């Protein structure tokens, strides 16, 4: 199952300049709704009838994600941010070199992905035609990876900080976000319930620059730690 597409090359060594922490879960609807109620987030996302609370927030654009981390930072007095691409892949791998933290073969019991490679938008989704599990599941679903992170593969994509680049030529070697390139678009990582298992691999990356909201877009927060 292991595969490397042109945008995942060349392989390069990364030495993280500073330690960081990452949330065990994607941001939930409960957390997002708190941001909206406090007027820190301007977008009120629909849950499509799947519920709120511990469901991962969906339909989130990169700019929305940046609003959330800014609000969380103001509220807590600690500086939160999005992960960089390198950080997101590092925590997905959890010390392994395989396609998924559990191995190179996708296991449906470990993550929520679609059997085929289909795109579902908020406008096109028909709840009555979806198969079982063809929807985002609560953030505690499935076992965590060895580092205690849930749904690091599948369910919903995480926005990362980086601008889009076609490959890794010239990528930062210190684990920081790559803030040059096509900054009209940013990177999504992790795969989703409506996308194939191939797109949930640790190395897989997806560019998105359209203002259209897709139901698999979400956010996971990080924080730089003191050395």
DOMARDREN-82074 format. One record per residue (C-alpha): residue number from 1; x, y, z. Coordinates in pm, 1 decimal. Layout:
% residues N
@i: NUM; X: X; Y: Y; Z: Z
...
//
This chain:
% residues 227
@i: 1; X: 0.0; Y: 0.0; Z: 0.0
@i: 2; X: 296.8; Y: 231.9; Z: 51.8
@i: 3; X: 310.9; Y: 488.6; Z: -227.0
@i: 4; X: 494.9; Y: 812.0; Z: -291.7
@i: 5; X: 349.5; Y: 1065.9; Z: -533.6
@i: 6; X: 555.6; Y: 1344.6; Z: -699.1
@i: 7; X: 436.0; Y: 1608.3; Z: -453.1
@i: 8; X: 575.3; Y: 1395.5; Z: -167.6
@i: 9; X: 931.4; Y: 1406.7; Z: -304.3
@i: 10; X: 1218.2; Y: 1449.7; Z: -251.6
@i: 11; X: 1247.6; Y: 1292.2; Z: 90.7
@i: 12; X: 1436.8; Y: 1527.1; Z: 318.9
@i: 13; X: 1567.0; Y: 1528.2; Z: 672.8
@i: 14; X: 1394.6; Y: 1751.7; Z: 927.0
@i: 15; X: 1535.9; Y: 1846.3; Z: 1266.8
@i: 16; X: 1273.8; Y: 2029.2; Z: 1471.6
@i: 17; X: 1411.8; Y: 2353.7; Z: 1604.7
@i: 18; X: 1174.4; Y: 2365.5; Z: 1902.1
@i: 19; X: 958.2; Y: 2112.4; Z: 2089.0
@i: 20; X: 583.2; Y: 2136.4; Z: 2041.3
@i: 21; X: 261.6; Y: 1983.0; Z: 2165.1
@i: 22; X: -48.8; Y: 1889.6; Z: 1967.4
@i: 23; X: -411.0; Y: 1830.6; Z: 2064.4
@i: 24; X: -514.2; Y: 1466.6; Z: 2096.8
@i: 25; X: -829.4; Y: 1538.1; Z: 1894.4
@i: 26; X: -946.9; Y: 1758.2; Z: 1610.9
@i: 27; X: -1133.8; Y: 2065.1; Z: 1734.8
@i: 28; X: -1487.2; Y: 1962.6; Z: 1829.6
@i: 29; X: -1815.4; Y: 2136.0; Z: 1757.2
@i: 30; X: -1841.7; Y: 2206.8; Z: 2128.9
@i: 31; X: -1510.7; Y: 2393.8; Z: 2123.2
@i: 32; X: -1594.1; Y: 2573.8; Z: 1799.2
@i: 33; X: -1935.5; Y: 2679.1; Z: 1928.5
@i: 34; X: -1765.7; Y: 2832.8; Z: 2234.1
@i: 35; X: -1549.3; Y: 3041.4; Z: 1999.9
@i: 36; X: -1855.4; Y: 3153.7; Z: 1801.4
@i: 37; X: -2045.2; Y: 3240.2; Z: 2120.8
@i: 38; X: -1750.5; Y: 3452.9; Z: 2236.7
@i: 39; X: -1739.8; Y: 3621.2; Z: 1892.6
@i: 40; X: -1388.2; Y: 3494.7; Z: 1835.7
@i: 41; X: -1500.5; Y: 3289.0; Z: 1534.5
@i: 42; X: -1722.8; Y: 3442.6; Z: 1268.6
@i: 43; X: -1841.6; Y: 3124.2; Z: 1096.2
@i: 44; X: -2124.8; Y: 2917.9; Z: 1244.1
@i: 45; X: -2076.0; Y: 2573.2; Z: 1091.6
@i: 46; X: -2364.4; Y: 2336.7; Z: 1021.8
@i: 47; X: -2330.3; Y: 1985.8; Z: 1163.1
@i: 48; X: -2539.0; Y: 1840.4; Z: 873.8
@i: 49; X: -2757.7; Y: 1662.2; Z: 1126.5
@i: 50; X: -2471.5; Y: 1451.6; Z: 1262.4
@i: 51; X: -2463.5; Y: 1625.3; Z: 1599.7
@i: 52; X: -2234.9; Y: 1870.6; Z: 1773.9
@i: 53; X: -2060.1; Y: 1824.4; Z: 2109.3
@i: 54; X: -1775.2; Y: 1577.9; Z: 2052.0
@i: 55; X: -1820.1; Y: 1563.2; Z: 1675.6
@i: 56; X: -1526.6; Y: 1722.9; Z: 1487.4
@i: 57; X: -1612.6; Y: 2064.4; Z: 1351.4
@i: 58; X: -1647.0; Y: 2059.8; Z: 971.1
@i: 59; X: -1672.3; Y: 2301.8; Z: 675.5
@i: 60; X: -1380.3; Y: 2505.6; Z: 812.7
@i: 61; X: -1167.5; Y: 2719.0; Z: 580.5
@i: 62; X: -803.8; Y: 2800.5; Z: 652.7
@i: 63; X: -894.9; Y: 3156.9; Z: 748.0
@i: 64; X: -1153.9; Y: 3019.9; Z: 992.6
@i: 65; X: -887.5; Y: 2797.3; Z: 1146.3
@i: 66; X: -661.5; Y: 3097.7; Z: 1194.0
@i: 67; X: -945.4; Y: 3283.0; Z: 1369.1
@i: 68; X: -988.2; Y: 2992.4; Z: 1607.8
@i: 69; X: -622.7; Y: 2967.0; Z: 1713.0
@i: 70; X: -608.1; Y: 3345.9; Z: 1760.3
@i: 71; X: -916.9; Y: 3333.3; Z: 1985.0
@i: 72; X: -785.0; Y: 3033.6; Z: 2180.1
@i: 73; X: -455.9; Y: 3213.6; Z: 2235.8
@i: 74; X: -629.8; Y: 3526.4; Z: 2365.3
@i: 75; X: -860.3; Y: 3323.4; Z: 2588.1
@i: 76; X: -597.0; Y: 3100.6; Z: 2747.7
@i: 77; X: -297.6; Y: 3334.5; Z: 2751.8
@i: 78; X: -95.9; Y: 3068.9; Z: 2569.4
@i: 79; X: 4.4; Y: 3088.7; Z: 2204.7
@i: 80; X: -174.9; Y: 2827.3; Z: 1996.6
@i: 81; X: -124.8; Y: 2775.6; Z: 1624.8
@i: 82; X: -172.8; Y: 2535.5; Z: 1338.7
@i: 83; X: 76.1; Y: 2255.8; Z: 1285.6
@i: 84; X: 331.8; Y: 2279.1; Z: 1006.9
@i: 85; X: 325.8; Y: 2010.7; Z: 737.4
@i: 86; X: 641.0; Y: 1853.6; Z: 877.2
@i: 87; X: 497.6; Y: 1846.3; Z: 1229.7
@i: 88; X: 170.6; Y: 1695.2; Z: 1107.3
@i: 89; X: 351.8; Y: 1412.3; Z: 929.2
@i: 90; X: 580.2; Y: 1355.3; Z: 1228.0
@i: 91; X: 293.4; Y: 1311.5; Z: 1473.0
@i: 92; X: 101.6; Y: 1096.5; Z: 1224.9
@i: 93; X: 393.6; Y: 857.9; Z: 1193.7
@i: 94; X: 447.3; Y: 841.3; Z: 1571.6
@i: 95; X: 799.4; Y: 708.3; Z: 1530.4
@i: 96; X: 719.4; Y: 469.3; Z: 1244.9
@i: 97; X: 814.4; Y: 475.5; Z: 876.2
@i: 98; X: 498.6; Y: 308.6; Z: 746.4
@i: 99; X: 204.3; Y: 440.8; Z: 546.8
@i: 100; X: -11.3; Y: 441.0; Z: 861.8
@i: 101; X: 101.1; Y: 425.7; Z: 1222.1
@i: 102; X: -17.3; Y: 62.7; Z: 1243.3
@i: 103; X: 141.8; Y: -58.5; Z: 915.5
@i: 104; X: 140.3; Y: -28.7; Z: 537.9
@i: 105; X: -203.5; Y: -185.6; Z: 484.9
@i: 106; X: -513.9; Y: 18.3; Z: 555.6
@i: 107; X: -739.0; Y: -131.9; Z: 824.2
@i: 108; X: -1102.4; Y: -11.6; Z: 830.7
@i: 109; X: -1115.4; Y: -87.2; Z: 1203.9
@i: 110; X: -848.3; Y: 177.9; Z: 1262.9
@i: 111; X: -980.5; Y: 478.5; Z: 1068.0
@i: 112; X: -1281.9; Y: 625.0; Z: 891.7
@i: 113; X: -1218.8; Y: 646.0; Z: 516.4
@i: 114; X: -1431.4; Y: 592.0; Z: 206.6
@i: 115; X: -1401.8; Y: 270.6; Z: 3.3
@i: 116; X: -1358.4; Y: 479.3; Z: -312.8
@i: 117; X: -1206.1; Y: 816.1; Z: -396.3
@i: 118; X: -1512.6; Y: 1035.2; Z: -402.9
@i: 119; X: -1554.5; Y: 1400.3; Z: -313.1
@i: 120; X: -1855.0; Y: 1511.4; Z: -109.1
@i: 121; X: -1943.5; Y: 1877.5; Z: -75.7
@i: 122; X: -2195.6; Y: 2030.3; Z: 159.3
@i: 123; X: -2422.4; Y: 2091.6; Z: -139.7
@i: 124; X: -2402.0; Y: 1742.3; Z: -291.6
@i: 125; X: -2422.7; Y: 1525.6; Z: 19.9
@i: 126; X: -2740.4; Y: 1316.0; Z: 45.6
@i: 127; X: -2765.7; Y: 1164.4; Z: 392.6
@i: 128; X: -3012.5; Y: 901.9; Z: 269.6
@i: 129; X: -2767.0; Y: 765.3; Z: 12.1
@i: 130; X: -2455.0; Y: 736.3; Z: 225.5
@i: 131; X: -2328.7; Y: 401.9; Z: 348.4
@i: 132; X: -2270.9; Y: 328.9; Z: 716.0
@i: 133; X: -1978.8; Y: 535.7; Z: 849.9
@i: 134; X: -1983.9; Y: 763.3; Z: 542.0
@i: 135; X: -1990.0; Y: 1056.6; Z: 781.8
@i: 136; X: -1753.8; Y: 1206.6; Z: 1039.8
@i: 137; X: -1752.4; Y: 1017.2; Z: 1368.4
@i: 138; X: -1696.3; Y: 1150.7; Z: 1723.5
@i: 139; X: -1336.5; Y: 1245.8; Z: 1793.4
@i: 140; X: -1278.1; Y: 962.6; Z: 2042.2
@i: 141; X: -1366.9; Y: 697.3; Z: 1782.7
@i: 142; X: -1097.8; Y: 436.2; Z: 1703.1
@i: 143; X: -779.1; Y: 369.4; Z: 1895.6
@i: 144; X: -521.1; Y: 647.1; Z: 1934.4
@i: 145; X: -178.4; Y: 616.1; Z: 1777.5
@i: 146; X: 120.4; Y: 526.0; Z: 2001.8
@i: 147; X: 156.5; Y: 892.5; Z: 2100.2
@i: 148; X: -205.3; Y: 918.0; Z: 2216.0
@i: 149; X: -341.9; Y: 1108.5; Z: 1914.8
@i: 150; X: -687.8; Y: 1018.3; Z: 1786.7
@i: 151; X: -801.1; Y: 1007.4; Z: 1424.9
@i: 152; X: -465.4; Y: 1111.7; Z: 1289.0
@i: 153; X: -569.6; Y: 916.6; Z: 976.5
@i: 154; X: -913.3; Y: 965.0; Z: 822.7
@i: 155; X: -1240.3; Y: 1113.3; Z: 952.1
@i: 156; X: -1156.9; Y: 1481.3; Z: 885.4
@i: 157; X: -864.1; Y: 1669.0; Z: 733.1
@i: 158; X: -652.9; Y: 1905.7; Z: 942.6
@i: 159; X: -548.4; Y: 2242.1; Z: 802.8
@i: 160; X: -178.2; Y: 2312.7; Z: 844.3
@i: 161; X: -0.2; Y: 2647.1; Z: 829.5
@i: 162; X: 200.6; Y: 2596.9; Z: 510.9
@i: 163; X: 149.4; Y: 2752.5; Z: 172.1
@i: 164; X: 122.6; Y: 2502.1; Z: -111.6
@i: 165; X: 436.3; Y: 2388.2; Z: -297.7
@i: 166; X: 436.7; Y: 2124.2; Z: -571.8
@i: 167; X: 714.9; Y: 1924.5; Z: -407.1
@i: 168; X: 970.6; Y: 1948.2; Z: -127.4
@i: 169; X: 1250.7; Y: 2117.9; Z: -321.7
@i: 170; X: 1361.3; Y: 2397.5; Z: -90.4
@i: 171; X: 1138.9; Y: 2291.9; Z: 199.8
@i: 172; X: 1243.4; Y: 2408.1; Z: 550.9
@i: 173; X: 1465.9; Y: 2161.0; Z: 733.5
@i: 174; X: 1378.4; Y: 2284.8; Z: 1083.7
@i: 175; X: 1013.9; Y: 2171.8; Z: 1087.4
@i: 176; X: 874.7; Y: 2521.8; Z: 1048.5
@i: 177; X: 586.2; Y: 2606.0; Z: 816.9
@i: 178; X: 680.8; Y: 2681.5; Z: 455.4
@i: 179; X: 545.1; Y: 3032.3; Z: 406.2
@i: 180; X: 655.3; Y: 3088.4; Z: 47.5
@i: 181; X: 513.2; Y: 2934.5; Z: -269.1
@i: 182; X: 145.1; Y: 2944.6; Z: -360.6
@i: 183; X: 6.8; Y: 3122.0; Z: -55.1
@i: 184; X: -330.9; Y: 3156.4; Z: -223.0
@i: 185; X: -370.3; Y: 2793.7; Z: -122.7
@i: 186; X: -282.3; Y: 2595.4; Z: 186.9
@i: 187; X: -232.6; Y: 2232.1; Z: 277.5
@i: 188; X: -471.9; Y: 1976.4; Z: 425.0
@i: 189; X: -339.3; Y: 1662.2; Z: 592.5
@i: 190; X: -479.1; Y: 1337.1; Z: 725.5
@i: 191; X: -749.4; Y: 1214.0; Z: 488.5
@i: 192; X: -1122.7; Y: 1202.0; Z: 556.3
@i: 193; X: -1434.9; Y: 988.4; Z: 581.4
@i: 194; X: -1530.0; Y: 1082.6; Z: 224.4
@i: 195; X: -1185.7; Y: 1019.4; Z: 71.9
@i: 196; X: -996.8; Y: 702.8; Z: -11.7
@i: 197; X: -756.4; Y: 535.3; Z: 228.9
@i: 198; X: -467.1; Y: 627.6; Z: -0.6
@i: 199; X: -518.7; Y: 994.5; Z: 85.1
@i: 200; X: -497.4; Y: 919.6; Z: 458.5
@i: 201; X: -135.6; Y: 798.5; Z: 444.2
@i: 202; X: 111.0; Y: 977.8; Z: 671.5
@i: 203; X: 288.7; Y: 1138.1; Z: 373.5
@i: 204; X: -20.7; Y: 1229.1; Z: 168.9
@i: 205; X: -92.3; Y: 1597.7; Z: 120.4
@i: 206; X: -365.0; Y: 1795.5; Z: -51.1
@i: 207; X: -375.8; Y: 2151.9; Z: -180.9
@i: 208; X: -685.7; Y: 2364.1; Z: -150.6
@i: 209; X: -729.8; Y: 2729.6; Z: -241.5
@i: 210; X: -1096.3; Y: 2763.0; Z: -333.8
@i: 211; X: -1335.4; Y: 2956.6; Z: -107.7
@i: 212; X: -1575.3; Y: 2659.7; Z: -125.9
@i: 213; X: -1629.7; Y: 2486.3; Z: 205.5
@i: 214; X: -1601.8; Y: 2107.7; Z: 204.0
@i: 215; X: -1743.9; Y: 1891.2; Z: 477.1
@i: 216; X: -1413.5; Y: 1720.2; Z: 556.9
@i: 217; X: -1221.5; Y: 2040.9; Z: 638.1
@i: 218; X: -1133.0; Y: 2071.6; Z: 1007.2
@i: 219; X: -856.7; Y: 2182.6; Z: 1243.7
@i: 220; X: -620.3; Y: 2043.0; Z: 1506.3
@i: 221; X: -423.1; Y: 2285.6; Z: 1720.0
@i: 222; X: -61.0; Y: 2292.7; Z: 1834.8
@i: 223; X: 156.3; Y: 2492.1; Z: 2069.6
@i: 224; X: 530.0; Y: 2560.0; Z: 2072.0
@i: 225; X: 688.3; Y: 2459.8; Z: 2404.6
@i: 226; X: 966.4; Y: 2620.3; Z: 2596.7
@i: 227; X: 1300.5; Y: 2446.6; Z: 2570.2
//
